[in-house]
Amino acid sequence: MKDIQYSHHAETVALRVAGKTRADSWSAYSWRLVRVGCEVGVAEHRILTRGPNKGRRRWEKAGQLTVVTNEEVHAEAERYEREERRCALCLGEKHEFKRVSQNGTEYKTCRRCNGTGAPPGEPALPDEVPSAEQADLFGGAP
């Protein structure tokens, strides 16, 4: 599997090795390429609530460094597609990064799933359906 979102899947493997999840407020704080893959540092973070960096992450303590091999990243991407039923490149977003310009970030249709959001060979993902909470806000049923 060549076309994957490498950083997302490498971070997931590093968090699994550390015994944490994104829900535990843990995320990657450092990346370094090594011969067999990459070295990913993960640690607990908090979101800054005021000041010029409001909304950004801040890592309080040193975390755990983990070497994640390319094989582990590809295995995680395959697991992601099998369990989540979403494309490993665009993560089900139906588009991928193209470039950053003065007009902002530009995206293009995902080349792996052709904009369906599903793994190749699977039926397309449905468009977003509002949750029950969203339906209550607008007075309609989902």
C-alpha angles and dihedrals in degrees: 000000000000105000108066136128094255100190096052094050094042090052090049091053092048091050091049091052089050090050093240139111136209087257088064089063091253122137142153117285101172139030129191127171116231130180096268099038129300140317110233124193116205128186143154115277139186130209116245111237102194143019131051092311095051112155094022126115124254122193110216103190139022111273135196126297115215130182108223115195124217089245091057091050092051091046089051091050090052091047090049092053093045097048103030096035090222133122112269092219103050095021089230094305091116092225137066136207116282106169147311117247137162087276091059134258115338125205135194134202111283109263094208101053098021091235098307095110090221128104114271111282094023127107116267120271114253119250114264113291115205115249122239090260092054091047091053091052092055097036098245139106119254 
